Amino acid sequence: MRPAANRIRPLQALRALRALARSGGQDCVQSSTFMNATEGRSGQRGFARFRQSPDGARLLRDQPSLRDVLGQDPSALAALPSASLGRAYYDFMTVHGFSVEGMAELGQAGGARPMDADERWFAERMNTLHDVRHVLAGYGQEPLGELCLLAFRYAQARHPGMAFFAITWGLKMAREQPGVPVLAAV
């Protein structure tokens, strides 16, 4: 049976956006709530593409836990060669004081839509990859790095909330930081 199409929830998005603005953009739970409310069918389309690919089908069958690999034994990542992705990820997380569990919890904030077990595994995997994407793309965790990662993710996911944030945040940042090539970076 096919799940019902996820709809954008404008009132929930507006409430989250107001609360986020009141926090000066610091309330990550409200940001996540906004993203969940503005996802529309983008998550379902992404999952369908994943499921149809040969590698996606294999991963869905095996369902390896990315959270376990990245968060269970930090000493294993620390022991990797300095030029490896795993070590670069470990260094990024350590320097910034981030955790895999924190990112996973944040992804569930604000009421994620109903999903079956496979789609829930996929959504958790996508949330867990957030900081891996920072490392792969070379974007820092400062506001411009987060903005660039958001624009990058929009190009992948076509999530309406990501487009809204990338445009509004990018224009605000460009206005506040003349001379910084914010819009070119995005």
C-alpha positions in Angstrom: 0.0 0.0 0.0 1.3 3.4 -1.0 1.6 6.0 1.8 -0.4 9.1 1.6 1.4 12.1 0.1 3.0 14.3 2.7 1.6 17.8 2.6 3.3 21.0 3.5 1.8 22.3 6.8 2.0 26.1 6.5 0.7 27.0 9.9 3.1 24.7 11.7 5.9 26.1 9.5 5.0 29.7 10.2 4.8 29.1 14.0 8.3 27.4 13.9 9.7 30.3 11.7 8.4 32.9 14.2 9.9 31.0 17.2 13.2 30.6 15.3 13.3 34.3 14.5 12.6 35.1 18.2 15.6 33.0 19.1 17.8 34.9 16.8 18.1 31.7 14.6 19.6 29.7 17.5 16.7 27.3 18.2 17.7 24.2 16.2 14.5 22.4 17.3 12.4 25.1 15.6 14.6 24.9 12.5 13.9 21.1 12.4 10.2 21.7 13.0 10.1 24.1 10.0 12.0 21.6 7.8 9.6 18.8 8.8 6.6 21.1 8.1 7.9 22.2 4.7 9.2 18.8 3.4 6.1 18.1 1.3 6.7 15.1 -0.9 10.5 15.7 -1.4 11.4 13.1 1.3 9.1 10.5 -0.3 10.5 11.2 -3.8 14.1 10.9 -2.4 13.3 7.6 -0.7 11.6 6.3 -3.9 14.8 7.1 -6.0 16.9 5.5 -3.3 14.8 2.3 -3.2 14.9 2.0 -7.0 18.7 2.2 -7.3 20.7 -1.1 -7.0 22.8 0.2 -4.2 19.8 1.6 -2.4 17.9 -1.7 -2.6 20.9 -3.5 -1.2 21.3 -1.0 1.6 17.6 -1.3 2.4 17.9 -5.1 2.5 20.9 -5.0 4.9 20.1 -1.7 6.8 23.5 -1.1 8.2 23.5 1.4 11.0 25.4 4.5 10.1 24.9 5.8 13.6 26.7 2.8 15.0 29.6 3.1 12.6 30.0 6.8 13.2 29.2 7.2 16.8 29.6 3.9 18.8 33.4 3.8 19.0 35.1 7.2 18.5 38.5 5.6 19.2 38.1 3.5 16.1 37.6 6.6 14.0 40.4 8.4 15.8 42.8 5.5 14.9 42.2 5.8 11.2 44.8 7.4 8.9 44.8 11.2 9.0 43.9 11.4 5.3 40.8 9.2 5.6 37.2 10.3 5.5 36.6 8.6 8.9 39.4 10.4 10.6 38.4 13.8 9.0 34.9 13.2 10.3 36.2 12.3 13.7 38.3 15.5 13.8 35.3 17.7 12.6 33.0 16.2 15.3 35.6 16.5 18.0 36.6 20.1 17.2 33.0 21.3 17.2 31.7 19.1 20.1 29.0 17.4 17.9 27.6 13.9 18.3 25.9 11.5 15.9 23.1 11.1 18.5 22.5 14.8 18.7 22.0 15.1 15.0 19.7 12.1 14.9 17.6 13.5 17.7 17.4 16.9 16.0 16.2 15.3 12.8 13.2 13.9 14.7 12.3 17.2 16.5 9.1 18.9 15.4 7.1 15.8 14.5 8.4 13.8 11.6 5.7 12.5 9.3 4.5 8.9 9.6 6.8 6.5 7.8 7.2 2.8 7.5 10.3 1.1 9.0 12.4 1.3 5.7 11.7 4.9 5.2 12.4 5.7 8.8 15.8 4.0 8.5 16.5 6.1 5.3 15.4 9.4 7.0 17.7 8.6 10.0 20.6 7.8 7.6 20.1 11.1 5.7 20.1 13.1 9.1 23.2 11.2 10.2 25.0 12.2 7.0 24.7 15.9 7.7 28.1 16.3 9.3 29.7 13.8 6.9 28.5 16.2 4.1 30.3 19.1 5.9 33.5 17.1 5.7 33.1 15.9 2.1 32.1 19.3 0.8 34.6 21.2 2.9 32.0 23.5 4.4 32.6 24.6 7.9 30.0 24.8 10.6 30.0 28.6 10.7 26.8 30.3 9.3 28.2 30.5 5.7 29.2 26.8 5.7 25.8 25.8 7.0 24.1 28.0 4.4 26.2 26.5 1.6 25.4 23.0 2.8 21.8 23.8 2.9 21.9 25.0 -0.8 23.8 21.9 -1.7 21.2 19.7 0.0 18.4 21.6 -1.8 19.9 20.7 -5.1 19.9 17.0 -4.0 16.5 16.8 -2.3 14.4 19.6 -3.8 13.0 20.3 -0.3 10.9 23.5 -0.4 12.0 24.5 3.2 15.7 24.2 2.2 15.1 26.5 -0.7 13.3 29.0 1.5 16.1 29.0 4.1 18.9 29.2 1.4 17.3 32.2 -0.3 16.1 34.2 2.8 19.2 33.4 4.9 21.5 34.0 1.9 20.0 37.4 1.2 20.1 38.4 4.9 23.7 37.3 5.2 24.7 39.1 2.0 23.0 42.3 3.2 24.7 42.1 6.7 28.2 41.2 5.3 28.8 43.4 2.2 32.0 42.4 0.4 31.6 38.7 1.4 30.6 36.7 -1.7 27.7 35.0 0.1 25.4 34.7 -2.9 28.3 33.4 -5.1 29.1 30.8 -2.5 25.5 29.6 -2.4 
